[in-house]
């Protein structure tokens, strides 16, 4: 935050949580309290907080089933693609 303040760009920072969704049985895919922790960290720094979920897939579990392969070191589709797709409206 110090560097953002020094550069005068703090107003351009938005904390984005890319929600991983729920399983077909209704269980959250996130670690317990992940959303609450992310929100608390944003509040601590006085930053706006947004939650997004990829439109194409209901959850990470649904994406894994559709692809037929679990992510691994060489197939890290679960992170970057979801975040970029879900945050398109935040970047001008």
Buried (B, 14 or more C-beta within 10 A) or exposed (E): EEEBEEEEEBEEBEBBBBBBBBBEEEEBBBEEEBBEEBBEEBEEEEBEBBEBBBEEBBBBBBBBEEEEEEBEEEEEEBEEBBBEBBBEEEEE
